[in-house]
Amino acid sequence: MAYSDWKEIFVDVSDILLDYDNPRVFISNPTQENLLRFLIDEEDSIELANQIYLNRGLPLAEKPVITEENGKYIVLEGNRRISACKILLNPQILNENEQSKIPKIDNEMKSYLKNLPVVLVPNRDSAEAFITIRHSGDKSVKKWSTISVAKRFVNRYRKGESINHIARILDEKPSVVRKGIRFFFFLEFVRNDIEWTEEEKKHLEIYRLETTKLDRFLPFSKKAKEVLKIDFSHDQTIKTELPIETFKMAVKNIIQRIFIKEEIDTRSTMDDVFNDEIIKMCSSDSLMASGKIKNVEMVEVTENIKWNKNQKNIRDNKETESTFGKDEFTSHNKGNAIFNGEQKENKVSERKHNRLATNIESYVNLTGAFPFTNKYQKNKRINVLLNELKNIKYKEYRMAAMYLIRSLLETYTHEYIDHFVDCSDQEQRIKGVAKVRSKRNQKLRDLIYNNIKDHLTKFYAEFDEEIKLIEVMFSENNNTSITKIINFYIHSQTQVPDYLELLDAWKKVSSILKCMDDILYKKTLQK
């Protein structure tokens, strides 16, 4: 975060869009109108509009923070303030009853709102640390709820960002990010995958849930693991060894007693929650007697395993999935209630490369299945290649997509080496590689495995996921290394990749590209 890159500008509040990724907002149809309506109904925008009018504007220290994305101004910090300013300037967007609550502004106030002082930042990531400070701790402007914090993680995770990357950007521990994502996915499962009446659903709006009533018991407690057989998949979604209908029935029983019947609160014990009824419902003896199970097998609660099933169709000599060690999931609480459950180390095998997107086969473009946006914009070839990859229908143009993936990987590799082979910092220089690209006689695999991997290991150890991925996917002795697979199809006279192989290649390559892109981008900011 370089504050020197931030600058004050004056913008008509009508030209500023509310943020679709605002972690406070929960709407099923994300339009600007729906965003504004949510803030009016749930975040007291009308009351804030009156305060702004009475004070004749916002305090100097409360300037909204915006960025420019796709030619549009987006508010990153200050969505409530912008929404309040919008309804002051244009009360007609309110219903008739609400309009009477808004004062009629004079020309001076109108001029202020049409030339609102805001802070423009280079991009979304550069503002995250500042936003975190603003909304955490006792002196925050308006402290985010536990659920809002978790949704902030999920917003990035669903765009394809790794847990370690999210943790770095938001200055948080990876274990906290992981637990936040898992907790939010559990709440979505409760709200969306279990059958509720319309009246019950009103009590179960995720953003209104009192998580302090829940987090001690579900989903991370020791008792939940013992009785409900709760665990989590590599993509952070919940799974269980119980038959799915039994699992849903037991979870529904507990949720009803917490949020609808209000029989369970923060003073309740584990035995109150996991009572005899729940234990009997989930016991192996009862399930066997009822004929619901003959053998207990792991059952995924969500449908994300479709990707894994499809992967089995890829020929054995092209299998490229790997598991990179184990993580210890321990609780690190920074004041958020979701991490206060019974704490015990759980070692779970987890994939370290890009997460599996939901229903990835439905995406027309590779970057839809596994998103990637380059922050580093200095290389025009990278910009063009990525733009073409974003627009190409990879299932129809499989060879073209493979060429684009290979070209992006090669261009980023040389761009990274170009920077460090002759950088001003003598210690960080990459040695043993020609400064001029045309004189480099190493293969692409060698440049990545022998030079970039070693450079990352020495100077950017925080990219441990990507380093491990390179070790596995670019090893000389690995017959299914990603470069060998790509080169096989590029040089073959008869073979064409199927779309699953393209998805797999892009998933792995994009992980490495994000790493190099992040480093190159930060280096440009330092200049």
VOMARKOL-608457 format. One record per residue (C-alpha): residue number from 1; x, y, z; residue in three letters. Coordinates in Angstrom, 1 decimal, decimal comma. Example, Ala and Ser with C-alpha at 12.3 -4.5 7.8 and 13.67 -1.06 7.14 Angstrom:
 dolum      u      v      w marpa
     1   12,3   -4,5    7,8   Ala
     2   13,7   -1,1    7,1   Ser
//
This chain:
 dolum      u      v      w marpa
     1    0,0    0,0    0,0   Met
     2    1,7    3,2   -1,2   Ala
     3   -0,4    6,2   -0,1   Tyr
     4    1,7    8,4   -2,4   Ser
     5   -0,2    6,8   -5,3   Asp
     6   -3,5    8,0   -3,9   Trp
     7   -4,9   11,3   -4,9   Lys
     8   -8,0   13,4   -4,2   Glu
     9  -10,3   14,1   -7,1   Ile
    10  -13,8   15,6   -7,4   Phe
    11  -16,6   13,4   -8,9   Val
    12  -20,3   13,7   -9,4   Asp
    13  -21,8   11,2   -6,9   Val
    14  -24,1   10,0   -9,7   Ser
    15  -21,1    8,7  -11,6   Asp
    16  -19,9    6,6   -8,7   Ile
    17  -21,1    2,9   -8,6   Leu
    18  -21,7    1,0   -5,4   Leu
    19  -19,5   -2,0   -4,9   Asp
    20  -20,9   -5,4   -5,9   Tyr
    21  -18,3   -7,0   -3,6   Asp
    22  -19,3   -5,0   -0,5   Asn
    23  -19,2   -7,7    2,2   Pro
    24  -22,1   -6,1    4,0   Arg
    25  -24,5   -6,5    1,2   Val
    26  -26,5   -9,8    0,6   Phe
    27  -28,6   -9,8   -2,5   Ile
    28  -29,4  -12,5   -5,0   Ser
    29  -29,6  -10,1   -8,0   Asn
    30  -26,7   -7,7   -7,9   Pro
    31  -27,8   -4,5   -9,6   Thr
    32  -27,0   -1,0   -8,6   Gln
    33  -30,7   -0,5   -7,7   Glu
    34  -30,7   -3,6   -5,5   Asn
    35  -27,5   -2,6   -3,9   Leu
    36  -28,9    0,8   -3,0   Leu
    37  -32,1   -0,6   -1,8   Arg
    38  -30,3   -3,0    0,5   Phe
    39  -28,2   -0,2    2,0   Leu
    40  -31,4    1,9    2,5   Ile
    41  -33,3   -0,9    4,2   Asp
    42  -30,5   -2,5    6,2   Glu
    43  -27,8    0,1    6,7   Glu
    44  -29,7    3,3    7,6   Asp
    45  -28,7    5,3    4,5   Ser
    46  -31,6    7,7    5,0   Ile
    47  -30,5    8,6    8,6   Glu
    48  -27,0    9,1    7,3   Leu
    49  -28,2   11,3    4,5   Ala
    50  -29,8   13,6    7,1   Asn
    51  -26,6   13,8    9,0   Gln
    52  -24,6   14,7    5,9   Ile
    53  -27,2   17,4    5,1   Tyr
    54  -27,1   18,9    8,7   Leu
    55  -23,3   18,9    8,6   Asn
    56  -23,2   20,4    5,1   Arg
    57  -21,1   17,5    3,8   Gly
    58  -18,8   14,8    5,0   Leu
    59  -15,9   15,3    7,4   Pro
    60  -12,5   15,8    5,7   Leu
    61  -11,3   12,5    7,2   Ala
    62  -14,3   10,6    5,8   Glu
    63  -13,7   11,0    2,1   Lys
    64  -14,9    7,9    0,3   Pro
    65  -12,2    5,8   -1,4   Val
    66  -12,9    4,8   -5,0   Ile
    67  -11,0    3,1   -7,8   Thr
    68  -11,6    2,9  -11,6   Glu
    69  -12,5   -0,4  -13,1   Glu
    70  -13,5   -0,9  -16,7   Asn
    71  -13,8    2,9  -17,1   Gly
    72  -16,2    3,2  -14,2   Lys
    73  -15,7    4,7  -10,7   Tyr
    74  -16,4    2,1   -8,0   Ile
    75  -16,6    3,0   -4,3   Val
    76  -14,4    0,6   -2,2   Leu
    77  -14,7    2,3    1,2   Glu
    78  -17,8    4,4    1,9   Gly
    79  -20,7    2,6    0,3   Asn
    80  -23,1    3,9    2,9   Arg
    81  -21,8    7,4    2,5   Arg
    82  -22,1    7,3   -1,3   Ile
    83  -25,6    5,7   -1,0   Ser
    84  -26,7    8,6    1,4   Ala
    85  -25,3   11,2   -1,0   Cys
    86  -27,1    9,6   -3,9   Lys
    87  -30,5    9,8   -2,3   Ile
    88  -29,8   13,4   -1,1   Leu
    89  -29,1   14,4   -4,7   Leu
    90  -31,9   12,4   -6,2   Asn
    91  -34,7   11,6   -3,7   Pro
    92  -36,9   10,3   -6,5   Gln
    93  -35,1    6,9   -6,2   Ile
    94  -36,9    6,5   -2,9   Leu
    95  -40,5    5,5   -2,5   Asn
    96  -43,0    8,2   -1,6   Glu
    97  -43,0    7,6    2,1   Asn
    98  -39,2    7,7    2,2   Glu
    99  -38,9   10,9    0,2   Gln
   100  -40,6   12,8    3,0   Ser
   101  -37,7   11,8    5,3   Lys
   102  -35,1   13,5    3,1   Ile
   103  -34,6   17,3    3,2   Pro
   104  -34,7   19,3    0,0   Lys
   105  -31,2   20,4   -0,7   Ile
   106  -30,1   23,9   -1,8   Asp
   107  -27,9   24,8   -4,7   Asn
   108  -24,8   24,9   -2,5   Glu
   109  -25,4   21,3   -1,3   Met
   110  -26,2   20,2   -4,8   Lys
   111  -22,9   21,6   -6,1   Ser
   112  -21,1   19,8   -3,3   Tyr
   113  -22,7   16,4   -4,2   Leu
   114  -21,9   17,0   -7,9   Lys
   115  -18,2   17,7   -7,0   Asn
   116  -17,8   15,3   -4,2   Leu
   117  -14,2   15,1   -2,8   Pro
   118  -13,1   11,5   -3,0   Val
   119   -9,8    9,6   -2,8   Val
   120   -8,8    7,7   -6,0   Leu
   121   -6,6    4,6   -5,5   Val
   122   -4,8    2,7   -8,3   Pro
   123   -6,7   -0,6   -7,7   Asn
   124   -8,8   -2,6   -5,3   Arg
   125   -5,9   -4,5   -3,7   Asp
   126   -4,0   -1,3   -2,8   Ser
   127   -6,9   -0,2   -0,6   Ala
   128   -7,6   -3,4    1,3   Glu
   129   -5,2   -2,8    4,2   Ala
   130   -6,7    0,7    4,8   Phe
   131  -10,3   -0,8    4,6   Ile
   132   -9,4   -3,4    7,1   Thr
   133   -8,1   -0,8    9,6   Ile
   134  -11,3    1,2    9,1   Arg
   135  -13,6   -1,7    9,9   His
   136  -11,8   -3,7   12,6   Ser
   137  -11,1   -2,9   16,2   Gly
   138  -12,9   -0,8   18,8   Asp
   139  -12,2    2,5   17,0   Lys
   140  -13,5    1,4   13,6   Ser
   141  -16,0    3,6   11,7   Val
   142  -18,6    0,8   11,7   Lys
   143  -17,2   -2,6   12,6   Lys
   144  -17,9   -5,4   10,2   Trp
   145  -19,9   -8,2   11,5   Ser
   146  -18,4  -11,7   11,7   Thr
   147  -20,4  -12,7    8,6   Ile
   148  -19,3   -9,6    6,7   Ser
   149  -15,7  -10,5    7,4   Val
   150  -16,2  -14,0    6,1   Ala
   151  -18,0  -12,8    3,0   Lys
   152  -15,1  -10,5    2,3   Arg
   153  -12,9  -13,6    2,1   Phe
   154  -15,5  -15,5    0,0   Val
   155  -15,8  -12,7   -2,5   Asn
   156  -12,2  -13,1   -3,4   Arg
   157  -12,1  -16,9   -3,1   Tyr
   158  -15,0  -17,2   -5,6   Arg
   159  -12,9  -15,2   -8,1   Lys
   160  -10,3  -17,9   -8,0   Gly
   161   -7,8  -16,3   -5,5   Glu
   162   -6,0  -18,8   -3,3   Ser
   163   -6,3  -18,7    0,5   Ile
   164   -2,7  -17,6    0,9   Asn
   165   -3,1  -14,8   -1,6   His
   166   -6,2  -13,5    0,1   Ile
   167   -4,4  -13,7    3,4   Ala
   168   -1,5  -11,7    2,0   Arg
   169   -3,7   -9,0    0,5   Ile
   170   -5,9   -8,6    3,6   Leu
   171   -3,0   -9,0    6,1   Asp
   172   -4,6  -12,0    7,7   Glu
   173   -3,5  -15,4    8,7   Lys
   174   -4,4  -18,1    6,1   Pro
   175   -6,0  -20,2    8,9   Ser
   176   -8,4  -17,3    9,7   Val
   177   -9,3  -16,9    6,0   Val
   178   -9,8  -20,6    5,6   Arg
   179  -12,1  -20,9    8,6   Lys
   180  -14,0  -17,8    7,5   Gly
   181  -14,7  -19,2    4,1   Ile
   182  -15,7  -22,6    5,5   Arg
   183  -18,1  -20,9    8,0   Phe
   184  -19,7  -18,8    5,3   Phe
   185  -20,1  -21,9    3,0   Phe
   186  -21,7  -23,7    5,9   Phe
   187  -24,2  -20,9    6,5   Leu
   188  -25,1  -21,0    2,8   Glu
   189  -25,6  -24,7    3,0   Phe
   190  -27,9  -24,2    6,0   Val
   191  -29,9  -21,5    4,3   Arg
   192  -30,1  -22,8    0,7   Asn
   193  -29,7  -26,6    0,8   Asp
   194  -32,0  -27,5    3,7   Ile
   195  -35,8  -27,2    3,2   Glu
   196  -37,4  -24,4    5,2   Trp
   197  -40,8  -22,8    5,2   Thr
   198  -41,0  -19,2    4,0   Glu
   199  -41,6  -18,0    7,6   Glu
   200  -38,5  -20,0    8,8   Glu
   201  -36,4  -18,5    6,0   Lys
   202  -37,1  -15,0    7,4   Lys
   203  -35,3  -16,0   10,6   His
   204  -32,4  -17,4    8,6   Leu
   205  -31,2  -14,5    6,4   Glu
   206  -27,4  -15,0    6,6   Ile
   207  -26,6  -11,3    7,2   Tyr
   208  -29,0  -11,2   10,2   Arg
   209  -27,8  -14,3   12,0   Leu
   210  -26,4  -13,9   15,5   Glu
   211  -23,3  -16,0   15,0   Thr
   212  -22,4  -15,9   18,7   Thr
   213  -25,3  -18,4   19,2   Lys
   214  -23,9  -20,8   16,6   Leu
   215  -20,1  -20,7   16,4   Asp
   216  -19,4  -22,6   19,6   Arg
   217  -21,4  -25,6   18,3   Phe
   218  -21,3  -25,6   14,5   Leu
   219  -19,5  -26,4   12,3   Pro
   220  -16,0  -26,5   14,0   Phe
   221  -16,6  -28,0   17,4   Ser
   222  -15,2  -31,4   18,4   Lys
   223  -18,7  -32,6   19,1   Lys
   224  -19,9  -31,6   15,6   Ala
   225  -17,1  -33,7   14,1   Lys
   226  -17,9  -36,7   16,4   Glu
   227  -21,7  -36,7   16,1   Val
   228  -22,4  -35,1   12,7   Leu
   229  -19,1  -36,4   11,1   Lys
   230  -18,5  -32,9    9,7   Ile
   231  -15,4  -32,3    7,6   Asp
   232  -14,4  -30,0    4,7   Phe
   233  -13,4  -30,7    1,1   Ser
   234  -10,3  -29,3   -0,6   His
   235  -12,6  -26,5   -2,0   Asp
   236  -13,7  -25,6    1,5   Gln
   237  -17,3  -26,9    1,1   Thr
   238  -18,7  -29,1    3,8   Ile
   239  -18,9  -32,8    3,7   Lys
   240  -20,0  -35,7    6,0   Thr
   241  -19,8  -39,4    6,4   Glu
   242  -23,5  -39,5    7,2   Leu
   243  -26,2  -40,1    4,6   Pro
   244  -27,0  -36,6    3,3   Ile
   245  -30,6  -36,6    4,3   Glu
   246  -29,7  -37,7    7,9   Thr
   247  -27,1  -35,0    8,0   Phe
   248  -29,6  -32,3    6,8   Lys
   249  -32,2  -33,5    9,3   Met
   250  -29,8  -33,3   12,2   Ala
   251  -28,4  -29,8   11,2   Val
   252  -31,9  -28,6   10,7   Lys
   253  -32,9  -29,7   14,2   Asn
   254  -30,1  -27,8   15,7   Ile
   255  -30,6  -24,6   13,6   Ile
   256  -34,3  -24,6   14,5   Gln
   257  -33,6  -24,8   18,2   Arg
   258  -31,0  -22,0   17,9   Ile
   259  -32,6  -19,4   15,6   Phe
   260  -36,3  -20,3   15,3   Ile
   261  -37,4  -21,8   18,6   Lys
   262  -34,6  -20,0   20,5   Glu
   263  -34,1  -22,9   22,8   Glu
   264  -30,3  -22,7   22,5   Ile
   265  -28,2  -19,6   23,3   Asp
   266  -24,7  -18,7   24,4   Thr
   267  -25,2  -20,2   27,8   Arg
   268  -26,2  -23,6   26,4   Ser
   269  -23,8  -26,6   26,7   Thr
   270  -22,6  -29,0   24,1   Met
   271  -24,9  -31,7   25,6   Asp
   272  -27,9  -29,3   25,2   Asp
   273  -27,2  -28,9   21,5   Val
   274  -26,1  -32,5   20,7   Phe
   275  -28,8  -34,1   22,8   Asn
   276  -30,0  -37,7   22,8   Asp
   277  -32,3  -37,1   19,9   Glu
   278  -29,4  -35,9   17,7   Ile
   279  -27,0  -38,6   18,8   Ile
   280  -29,6  -41,3   18,1   Lys
   281  -30,5  -39,8   14,8   Met
   282  -26,8  -39,9   13,7   Cys
   283  -25,7  -43,1   15,3   Ser
   284  -24,4  -46,0   13,1   Ser
   285  -26,7  -48,5   14,9   Asp
   286  -29,8  -46,4   14,2   Ser
   287  -28,8  -45,9   10,5   Leu
   288  -28,1  -49,6   10,0   Met
   289  -31,4  -50,6   11,7   Ala
   290  -33,3  -48,2    9,5   Ser
   291  -31,6  -49,5    6,4   Gly
   292  -30,3  -46,1    5,4   Lys
   293  -26,7  -47,3    5,2   Ile
   294  -24,9  -50,6    4,6   Lys
   295  -21,4  -49,0    4,6   Asn
   296  -20,4  -45,6    5,8   Val
   297  -18,9  -43,7    2,9   Glu
   298  -17,8  -40,0    2,6   Met
   299  -20,6  -38,0    1,0   Val
   300  -20,0  -34,6   -0,5   Glu
   301  -22,7  -32,1    0,5   Val
   302  -22,2  -30,0   -2,6   Thr
   303  -21,8  -30,8   -6,2   Glu
   304  -18,3  -29,5   -6,6   Asn
   305  -17,0  -33,1   -6,9   Ile
   306  -18,3  -33,1  -10,5   Lys
   307  -14,9  -31,8  -11,5   Trp
   308  -13,1  -34,7   -9,8   Asn
   309  -15,3  -37,2  -11,4   Lys
   310  -14,7  -35,7  -14,8   Asn
   311  -11,0  -35,7  -14,2   Gln
   312  -11,1  -39,5  -14,1   Lys
   313  -12,0  -39,5  -17,8   Asn
   314   -8,6  -38,0  -18,7   Ile
   315   -6,1  -40,7  -19,8   Arg
   316   -3,9  -42,1  -17,1   Asp
   317   -0,7  -40,6  -18,6   Asn
   318   -2,2  -37,2  -18,3   Lys
   319   -3,3  -37,3  -14,7   Glu
   320   -1,8  -34,2  -13,1   Thr
   321   -3,6  -33,9   -9,8   Glu
   322   -1,3  -33,8   -6,7   Ser
   323   -1,7  -33,2   -3,0   Thr
   324    0,8  -31,0   -1,3   Phe
   325    1,3  -32,0    2,3   Gly
   326   -1,1  -31,1    5,1   Lys
   327   -2,1  -28,0    6,9   Asp
   328   -2,8  -27,5   10,5   Glu
   329   -6,1  -25,7   11,0   Phe
   330   -5,8  -23,8   14,3   Thr
   331   -7,9  -20,9   15,5   Ser
   332   -6,4  -17,5   15,4   His
   333   -9,0  -15,0   16,6   Asn
   334   -8,8  -11,4   15,7   Lys
   335  -12,0  -10,5   17,5   Gly
   336  -14,4  -12,4   15,1   Asn
   337  -16,7  -14,8   16,8   Ala
   338  -16,6  -17,5   14,0   Ile
   339  -13,2  -18,7   15,2   Phe
   340  -14,1  -19,3   18,9   Asn
   341  -15,2  -22,9   18,5   Gly
   342  -13,6  -25,7   20,4   Glu
   343  -10,0  -25,6   19,3   Gln
   344   -8,1  -28,7   18,3   Lys
   345   -5,6  -29,2   15,5   Glu
   346   -7,0  -30,9   12,5   Asn
   347   -4,6  -32,1    9,8   Lys
   348   -6,4  -32,4    6,5   Val
   349   -4,9  -33,1    3,1   Ser
   350   -5,7  -30,2    0,8   Glu
   351   -4,8  -29,2   -2,8   Arg
   352   -2,6  -26,1   -2,9   Lys
   353   -3,3  -24,9   -6,4   His
   354   -6,3  -23,0   -7,6   Asn
   355   -9,6  -23,9   -6,0   Arg
   356  -12,1  -25,8   -8,0   Leu
   357  -14,8  -23,5   -9,3   Ala
   358  -18,4  -24,5   -9,0   Thr
   359  -19,8  -26,2  -12,1   Asn
   360  -16,7  -25,2  -14,1   Ile
   361  -17,8  -27,1  -17,2   Glu
   362  -20,6  -24,6  -17,7   Ser
   363  -18,2  -21,7  -18,3   Tyr
   364  -17,7  -20,6  -21,9   Val
   365  -14,3  -19,1  -21,2   Asn
   366  -11,3  -20,5  -19,3   Leu
   367  -11,0  -17,3  -17,3   Thr
   368  -14,6  -17,8  -16,1   Gly
   369  -13,8  -21,2  -14,7   Ala
   370  -10,5  -20,0  -13,2   Phe
   371  -10,4  -16,2  -13,1   Pro
   372   -7,2  -14,2  -13,7   Phe
   373   -6,8  -10,5  -14,1   Thr
   374   -3,4   -9,1  -14,6   Asn
   375   -2,5   -6,1  -12,4   Lys
   376    0,8   -5,9  -14,3   Tyr
   377    0,1   -3,9  -17,4   Gln
   378    3,5   -3,0  -18,7   Lys
   379    3,8   -5,8  -21,3   Asn
   380    1,4   -5,2  -24,3   Lys
   381    1,8   -8,8  -25,4   Arg
   382    0,5  -10,1  -22,1   Ile
   383   -2,5   -7,7  -22,2   Asn
   384   -3,4   -8,8  -25,7   Val
   385   -2,9  -12,6  -25,0   Leu
   386   -5,0  -12,4  -21,9   Leu
   387   -7,8  -10,4  -23,6   Asn
   388   -7,9  -13,1  -26,3   Glu
   389   -8,0  -15,9  -23,8   Leu
   390  -10,9  -14,2  -21,9   Lys
   391  -12,9  -14,0  -25,1   Asn
   392  -12,2  -17,3  -26,8   Ile
   393  -14,7  -20,1  -26,5   Lys
   394  -12,1  -22,7  -25,5   Tyr
   395  -14,4  -25,8  -26,1   Lys
   396  -14,7  -24,8  -29,8   Glu
   397  -11,1  -23,5  -30,3   Tyr
   398   -9,1  -26,0  -28,3   Arg
   399   -5,8  -25,6  -30,2   Met
   400   -6,0  -21,8  -30,1   Ala
   401   -6,7  -21,9  -26,4   Ala
   402   -3,7  -24,2  -25,8   Met
   403   -1,4  -21,9  -27,8   Tyr
   404   -2,6  -18,9  -25,8   Leu
   405   -1,9  -20,6  -22,5   Ile
   406    1,6  -21,5  -23,6   Arg
   407    2,3  -18,0  -25,0   Ser
   408    1,1  -16,4  -21,7   Leu
   409    3,3  -18,7  -19,7   Leu
   410    6,4  -18,1  -21,9   Glu
   411    5,8  -14,3  -22,0   Thr
   412    5,4  -14,0  -18,2   Tyr
   413    8,5  -16,2  -17,6   Thr
   414   10,7  -14,0  -19,8   His
   415    9,2  -10,8  -18,4   Glu
   416    9,9  -11,9  -14,8   Tyr
   417   13,5  -12,9  -15,8   Ile
   418   14,0   -9,6  -17,7   Asp
   419   13,2   -7,7  -14,5   His
   420   15,5   -9,7  -12,2   Phe
   421   18,3  -10,5  -14,5   Val
   422   19,3   -6,9  -14,6   Asp
   423   17,6   -5,3  -11,5   Cys
   424   19,3   -2,6   -9,4   Ser
   425   19,3   -4,9   -6,3   Asp
   426   22,4   -7,0   -6,8   Gln
   427   21,3   -9,6   -4,3   Glu
   428   18,0  -10,2   -6,1   Gln
   429   19,5  -10,6   -9,5   Arg
   430   18,9  -13,9  -11,4   Ile
   431   22,3  -15,2  -12,5   Lys
   432   23,2  -17,7  -15,2   Gly
   433   20,6  -16,4  -17,7   Val
   434   21,3  -14,2  -20,6   Ala
   435   20,0  -10,6  -20,4   Lys
   436   18,9  -10,7  -24,0   Val
   437   15,9  -13,0  -24,6   Arg
   438   17,1  -14,2  -28,0   Ser
   439   20,3  -15,5  -26,4   Lys
   440   18,6  -17,6  -23,8   Arg
   441   19,1  -21,2  -24,7   Asn
   442   17,3  -22,8  -21,8   Gln
   443   14,0  -24,5  -22,3   Lys
   444   10,9  -22,9  -20,9   Leu
   445   10,6  -25,7  -18,3   Arg
   446   14,2  -25,1  -17,2   Asp
   447   13,7  -21,3  -16,8   Leu
   448   10,7  -21,9  -14,6   Ile
   449   12,0  -24,8  -12,6   Tyr
   450   15,7  -23,9  -12,2   Asn
   451   15,5  -20,1  -12,2   Asn
   452   12,1  -18,7  -11,2   Ile
   453   11,4  -21,4   -8,6   Lys
   454   14,8  -20,9   -6,9   Asp
   455   14,3  -17,1   -7,0   His
   456   10,9  -17,4   -5,4   Leu
   457   12,2  -19,8   -2,8   Thr
   458   15,0  -17,4   -1,8   Lys
   459   13,2  -14,0   -2,0   Phe
   460    9,4  -14,6   -2,0   Tyr
   461    8,9  -17,6    0,3   Ala
   462    5,4  -16,4    1,0   Glu
   463    4,4  -17,9   -2,3   Phe
   464    4,8  -21,4   -0,9   Asp
   465    1,8  -22,7   -2,7   Glu
   466    3,1  -21,7   -6,1   Glu
   467    6,7  -22,9   -5,3   Ile
   468    5,3  -26,4   -4,4   Lys
   469    3,2  -26,4   -7,5   Leu
   470    6,2  -25,6   -9,7   Ile
   471    8,1  -28,4   -8,0   Glu
   472    5,5  -30,9   -8,9   Val
   473    4,3  -29,6  -12,3   Met
   474    7,6  -28,6  -13,9   Phe
   475    9,8  -31,4  -12,7   Ser
   476   12,0  -32,9  -15,4   Glu
   477   11,2  -36,5  -14,3   Asn
   478    7,4  -35,9  -14,3   Asn
   479    6,0  -37,3  -17,5   Asn
   480    2,8  -35,4  -16,9   Thr
   481    4,5  -32,0  -16,3   Ser
   482    2,4  -29,2  -17,6   Ile
   483    5,0  -28,1  -20,2   Thr
   484    5,3  -31,6  -21,6   Lys
   485    1,5  -31,8  -22,0   Ile
   486    1,2  -28,4  -23,6   Ile
   487    4,2  -29,1  -26,0   Asn
   488    2,8  -32,5  -26,9   Phe
   489   -0,4  -30,9  -28,3   Tyr
   490    1,3  -27,9  -29,8   Ile
   491    3,8  -30,1  -31,8   His
   492    1,6  -33,1  -32,4   Ser
   493    0,5  -33,6  -36,0   Gln
   494   -2,6  -35,6  -35,1   Thr
   495   -3,7  -35,0  -31,5   Gln
   496   -6,1  -32,2  -30,2   Val
   497   -6,6  -31,6  -26,4   Pro
   498  -10,1  -32,2  -25,0   Asp
   499  -11,6  -29,4  -23,0   Tyr
   500  -11,0  -31,0  -19,6   Leu
   501   -7,2  -31,0  -20,4   Glu
   502   -7,5  -27,3  -21,3   Leu
   503   -9,2  -26,6  -18,0   Leu
   504   -6,6  -28,5  -16,1   Asp
   505   -3,7  -26,8  -17,9   Ala
   506   -5,2  -23,3  -17,3   Trp
   507   -5,9  -24,0  -13,7   Lys
   508   -2,2  -24,8  -13,0   Lys
   509   -0,6  -22,2  -15,3   Val
   510   -2,8  -19,4  -14,0   Ser
   511   -1,6  -20,1  -10,5   Ser
   512    2,0  -19,5  -11,5   Ile
   513    1,0  -16,5  -13,6   Leu
   514   -0,7  -14,9  -10,6   Lys
   515    2,4  -15,2   -8,6   Cys
   516    4,7  -13,6  -11,2   Met
   517    2,1  -11,0  -12,0   Asp
   518    1,8  -10,0   -8,3   Asp
   519    5,5   -9,6   -7,9   Ile
   520    6,0   -7,7  -11,2   Leu
   521    3,1   -5,4  -10,4   Tyr
   522    4,5   -4,6   -6,9   Lys
   523    7,9   -3,9   -8,4   Lys
   524    6,4   -1,3  -10,8   Thr
   525    4,8    0,4   -7,8   Leu
   526    8,2    0,7   -6,1   Gln
   527    9,7    2,5   -9,1   Lys
//
